Amino acid sequence: MRFEFALTPGAPLLFTPFLPAVLRDWRGFSLGTPVADRVAVFLDYQNVHFTALRVFCPPGTRPAAAQIHPLGVAKRILANRRRSGDLVAVNVYRGRPVPDRQEAMAAVNDAQTAAWEQADPRVHVVRRPLNYRGWPAVPPTEKGIDVALAVDLIRTAMLGEYDAAIVFTGDTDLLPALETAFYHTQPNLEIACWKGAKPLWFPEFLRRRLYLPYCHFLGVDDFEAARDRHKYR
């Protein structure tokens, strides 16, 4: 729950992480009326999926057995969030197999994406073709996914599409985008991490024994509740 107010309507806000959240977040004048955050969740899907596989599943578990449903994990984050919030968007970023190289995998990926988006209009999946350099000796890799997430995070924050963004990733390549959103845009920035993995707290804060951005830790119960057990083949 947040109490929003403005000392001078329309005045610019100076962002510093040491201001109380109630001052960092003011957007209007509501005279103490409690306002629920509009929350957008950003999922670096492969990172979320394979980190869950590593920390929660026995060795040798097939990757397909640890698939995560984006809406399910977003709901788990909000259910445990200290401040109340309305989920307005679940943005998912992942690679797509190229049909000419991996026809069956591409079909599964397409079916899963369609099912997620059709289940709830708040879910939006951004995909880019996998990179097949060195394939088949070398497994295909994602290319451009972290950039797509970073661009969307900053763009939507600048447009004011939400009051709080929660980014679920362990990819340090995204730190510059997270820092930009944290310091230079109005919405709150929060992160999420599986218990047993390393959260993307900012190094400059860690040197002072401060743990920012705020991190939502999800455990094995959250993983089990958010698993995508549907067979898409």
C-alpha positions in Angstrom: 0.0 0.0 0.0 1.4 3.5 -0.9 0.2 7.0 0.1 0.9 9.3 -2.8 1.1 13.1 -2.7 2.9 16.0 -4.4 4.4 19.0 -2.6 4.2 21.0 -5.8 2.0 19.6 -8.6 4.1 19.1 -11.8 7.4 19.8 -10.1 10.3 17.6 -11.1 11.4 14.9 -8.8 15.0 14.4 -7.8 15.7 10.7 -7.7 17.9 9.3 -5.0 17.8 5.8 -3.5 18.0 7.2 0.0 14.7 9.0 -0.2 11.8 7.2 1.4 9.7 5.4 -1.2 6.7 7.6 -0.4 8.8 10.6 -1.7 10.4 8.8 -4.6 7.1 7.7 -5.9 4.8 10.7 -5.8 2.9 11.3 -9.0 -0.2 13.3 -7.9 -2.1 14.7 -5.0 -4.2 12.2 -3.2 -4.4 13.5 0.3 -3.4 10.3 1.9 -5.6 8.0 -0.1 -4.0 4.5 -0.4 -3.1 3.7 -3.9 -2.1 0.2 -5.2 0.9 0.1 -7.5 0.5 -0.8 -11.1 3.1 -3.5 -11.4 4.8 -4.8 -14.6 6.9 -8.0 -14.4 9.7 -8.5 -16.9 11.0 -12.1 -17.3 14.3 -13.1 -18.8 12.7 -16.5 -19.6 15.7 -18.7 -20.3 17.6 -17.4 -17.3 14.6 -17.9 -15.0 13.9 -21.4 -16.5 17.5 -22.7 -16.3 18.3 -21.2 -13.0 15.2 -23.0 -11.5 16.3 -26.2 -13.1 19.8 -25.8 -11.5 18.7 -24.9 -8.0 15.5 -26.9 -7.5 15.7 -30.0 -9.7 17.8 -33.2 -9.3 20.8 -33.5 -11.6 19.8 -35.0 -14.9 16.3 -33.5 -14.9 15.1 -32.7 -18.4 14.8 -28.9 -19.1 11.2 -29.3 -20.2 10.3 -30.5 -16.7 11.3 -27.2 -15.2 9.3 -24.9 -17.6 7.8 -21.9 -15.9 4.4 -20.3 -16.6 5.0 -16.5 -16.8 1.6 -15.6 -15.4 2.0 -18.1 -12.6 5.4 -16.7 -11.5 4.2 -13.1 -11.7 1.2 -13.9 -9.5 3.5 -15.5 -6.9 5.7 -12.5 -6.8 2.8 -10.1 -6.3 1.2 -12.4 -3.7 4.3 -12.1 -1.5 5.0 -8.4 -2.2 4.9 -6.2 0.8 3.0 -3.4 -0.9 -0.3 -4.1 -2.6 -0.2 -4.0 -6.4 -2.3 -4.6 -9.5 -0.6 -6.7 -12.1 -0.8 -4.8 -15.4 1.8 -6.6 -17.6 3.9 -9.7 -17.8 6.6 -9.2 -20.4 8.5 -12.3 -21.4 11.7 -12.4 -23.4 13.0 -15.6 -25.0 14.6 -17.0 -28.1 12.7 -18.9 -30.8 14.2 -21.9 -32.7 14.4 -21.4 -36.4 12.0 -23.9 -38.1 14.5 -24.6 -40.9 16.9 -25.9 -38.3 14.7 -27.2 -35.5 11.2 -27.6 -36.8 9.8 -29.6 -33.9 11.3 -27.3 -31.3 10.0 -24.2 -33.1 6.5 -25.7 -33.2 6.6 -26.3 -29.4 7.9 -22.8 -28.8 5.1 -21.3 -30.9 2.4 -23.4 -29.2 3.6 -22.5 -25.8 3.8 -18.8 -26.6 0.3 -18.8 -28.1 -1.1 -20.6 -25.0 0.5 -18.1 -22.6 -0.8 -15.0 -24.5 -4.2 -16.4 -25.1 -4.6 -17.3 -21.4 -4.3 -13.7 -20.3 -4.0 -10.5 -22.3 -1.5 -9.1 -19.8 1.1 -11.6 -21.0 3.2 -10.5 -23.9 6.1 -12.6 -25.3 9.0 -11.0 -27.2 11.0 -13.6 -29.2 14.1 -13.3 -31.4 15.5 -16.1 -33.6 18.2 -18.2 -32.0 21.8 -17.9 -33.2 23.0 -21.1 -34.9 26.7 -20.3 -35.3 28.7 -23.5 -34.9 25.5 -25.6 -34.9 25.0 -28.6 -34.6 28.3 -29.1 -32.9 27.5 -26.1 -30.7 23.9 -25.6 -29.3 22.1 -22.5 -30.5 22.1 -19.5 -28.3 19.9 -16.5 -27.7 20.9 -13.2 -29.4 19.4 -9.8 -28.7 17.1 -10.9 -25.9 18.8 -8.9 -23.2 18.8 -5.8 -25.4 15.1 -6.2 -26.1 14.3 -6.5 -22.4 16.5 -3.5 -21.6 15.0 -1.3 -24.3 11.4 -2.2 -23.3 12.1 -1.7 -19.6 13.4 1.9 -20.1 10.8 2.8 -22.8 7.8 1.7 -20.8 9.2 3.3 -17.6 9.6 6.6 -19.4 6.0 6.3 -20.8 4.7 5.8 -17.2 3.0 2.5 -18.1 3.4 1.2 -14.5 4.4 2.3 -11.0 6.7 -0.5 -10.3 8.8 -2.8 -12.5 10.0 -6.2 -11.2 12.7 -7.7 -13.4 13.4 -11.4 -12.9 16.9 -12.3 -14.2 20.4 -13.1 -13.1 22.1 -11.8 -16.2 24.7 -9.2 -15.3 24.6 -7.8 -18.8 21.3 -6.2 -17.8 22.8 -4.2 -14.9 23.3 -1.0 -16.9 19.6 -1.0 -17.9 18.5 -1.8 -14.3 20.7 1.1 -13.0 19.2 3.5 -15.6 15.7 2.6 -14.7 16.5 2.8 -10.9 18.1 6.2 -11.1 16.6 8.0 -14.0 12.9 6.9 -14.3 10.0 7.5 -12.0 8.7 4.0 -11.4 10.1 1.8 -8.6 12.5 -0.8 -9.8 12.5 -4.2 -8.0 14.2 -7.5 -8.9 13.3 -11.1 -8.4 15.5 -14.2 -7.9 15.2 -17.8 -7.0 16.4 -18.8 -3.5 19.8 -20.3 -3.9 20.7 -18.1 -6.9 22.6 -14.7 -6.8 20.4 -11.6 -7.0 21.4 -8.6 -9.2 22.0 -6.2 -6.3 24.0 -3.2 -7.5 27.7 -3.5 -6.7 28.0 0.1 -5.5 25.4 -0.6 -2.8 27.0 -3.9 -1.9 30.2 -2.2 -1.1 28.3 -0.3 1.6 26.4 -3.4 2.7 23.2 -2.1 1.2 21.0 -4.6 -0.7 19.3 -2.7 -3.5 17.2 -2.9 -5.6 14.7 -4.7 -3.4 14.7 -8.4 -4.3 11.8 -10.8 -4.2 13.1 -14.3 -3.4 11.1 -17.2 -4.7 11.5 -20.6 -3.2 10.7 -24.2 -4.2 7.0 -23.7 -3.3 6.8 -20.8 -5.7 8.6 -22.8 -8.3 6.2 -25.7 -8.0 3.2 -23.4 -8.1 4.4 -21.6 -11.2 5.6 -24.7 -13.2 4.1 -25.1 -16.7 3.2 -28.7 -16.8 1.3 -28.6 -20.1 2.5 -30.9 -22.9 2.9 -28.8 -26.0 4.0 -31.6 -28.3 
